[in-house]
């Protein structure tokens, strides 16, 4: 836990999805996606490089499903394979950390407003909005709908406005990427660089005695 989250007194929490609520994909999930793409299984690093190279534009809603996968594969995948790729990609990001959900349930029951701020393409955003844990969030903002990705300050501003908090120092931002936390700190927000330990999150959200 960073020192900026050591004191209590929060008006709201802004949470990243992947790497906090959502679990990182396993190697088997990556291999399944690579197989769906007809990519050689012994060249997974090259597939991942191609996957990430165009991802920011896809997450920001600047590329359609077709444009993204055509960029990754360097050819048109065809309608059927495109659906299979999109579905396998989406499935890869929907496993959640139940321990984190338990912590968020406690925060929700205490009345602490929770806002989601995630870099995610449009189809994944729609899927996440239908998950049971989504009801814990007063608002959910996804990069594809905002047309901007973290760490752009505009992304944070949407979430901060939704909290209704007058003082950014009474808002906690939680993300697994240090660069995203760094950008939030520039806006005066408290941060927790989440490293996979739900007890750190629970401590940061603990209400004052």
N, C-alpha and C positions, 0 to 999 in steps of 0.2 A: 504494500500500500504506500502511495506517495505521501509525503508530509502534508500536502495541501488538503488531504481528506481526513486528517487525524482528528479534527475537531468536528463536533456535531452541529446541527442546525441547518437543515436543508428545506428548500421550498419545492424542489423538483429534481428528478434525475433523468438524464438523457443517456440512452443505452444504444450501443452498437448491437448488431445482430450476430453476424458470423464471428466466431472466436470468443464470444461472450455467452449469449444465449445458445447460439448454434455451434455445433461441434465441427472441427475441421474435417474435411473429407479424408477417408482412409485411402491407402494405396490401392486396395481392391476396388474402391469406387472410381478412382482415377483410371484404373485399368479397364473397367467396364465402359467408361466414357470413351477411352481411346479405341477400344474394340468397336464401339458403335460408330466411331469416326473412320473405321477401317485403317487405323494408324498402326504401324508395327509395334507390337507390345514390348519389344526389346529397345524401343526408342522413346520411352515415356518422358524423359526430360525434354526432348525436342517438342513433344506434343504439349507439355505444360508451358513451355516457352511460347509456342504459337497461341495457346489458349489465353495467356495473360497479356500478350502484346497488344491485342485489340480490346481488352476487357474494360478499360476505363471508359472508352467511347460507348461500349455496349451498356455498361452500368448507367451511364449518364443519359441513356435514351437516344443517343445520336446514331446508333446503328440498329436496324431491325434484326430479328432473329436470323433471317436469311443473309443479310449483309455481314453479320458477325461471323457466322459459321463459314461463309464463303471466303472470308478473310483468313480464318484459322486454317482451313483446308486448302486454300488456293484454288478452289473450284466450287461450282454449284453442287450442293449435296443431293438435290432432288427433294421433292415435297415429303415423301415418306421418311427418308433418312433425317430430314430437317426436324420433323416432329419427334423422332426417336432421340436425336441429339439434344433437343430442348428439354425433353422429359428426363433424360438421364442426367443432364446438367442440373436441372432443378432438384431432382431427387438427391443429388450429391450434397446439397446445402440445407437439407431439412431435418437432419438429426439434431436433437437438442440435448443440452445438459440438464438433466432433471434436478440436480442439486442447485443450479442457478435458478431454475423455475421456482423451487421451494423458497429461496431467498426473496425472489420477487413477489411471490404470494404474500409473504410476511410484510413486505414493504407496502404492498397494495392494501392489505387489511389495516395497516396503520394509518392509511389515508395519504401516503406520500405519492404525488403524481409521478407517473412513469411515461416517458416519451421515447419512442423508437426512432433512431436515425441510422439508416443502413444504406450502404452502396449495394444496390441490387438491380438487376434488369427487370423489365416490366412483368414478365410471366412469373418469375420467382416472387415478386412483390405481391401479385394476386394470390399466389399459393400461401404465402406467409400470413396474409390477412385472414385466411380461413382457418388458421391453426387455433386450438383452444387457448393457448397462452396469450394470444393477441388481445383478448379482452382485458388483460392486466394493464394495457397501455391506453392512456387517455388520447394519444395521437400516435400515428406512425407515418414517418416520412421516408420515402425511398428515392434514391438518386434518379432513377429512370423517370419518375413523375416530376421531380424537381428540376430535371435537366442539368443537374450539377452534382458532383461527387465531393465527399470529404477528401482532402482537407480544405476545400474552398470555403472561405468564411461565410459565403451565402448559404451553404447547406446548414451550418450551425445556426444561423440567424433564424431560419424557418422554425427549427426546433425550439430555440430560446423564446421566440415570440409565442409559441404555443403553450409554453409553461406558464406564462403570465407572471413570472417572477420579475420583480422590479430590480433586484440586485443580482447580477450574474454570479457573485461570489457565494450565493445561496443555492446555486445550481451545480450539480455534480455530473460530469461527463465521463462515461465509462467506455473504453475501447481497448482492443488488444494491440493496436498499432500505435507506436510511440509518436509517429509523425502526426497522427490525428489528434492525439492528446496535446501535443505541442501547439497545434493550431488553435485548439479550444482555449488553452491557457492564455493565448494572445488576446482573446476576447474577454478575459477576466473570469472565466469559468473554472471551478475546481475540477480536478481530473483524477481518475484512477486508471493507470495503465494496467489493464487486467492481464494476468499471466496464467490464467487457468486454475486459480484457487478460489472456490466459492466462499471460503471463510474470509478472504480479503474483502470481497464484495459485501458480505454480511456485516463486517465491521464498519465499512464505510457508510452503510445505510442504517446503522444502529441509531435509534432515536435517542435524544439526550435524556438523562435520568432526571 
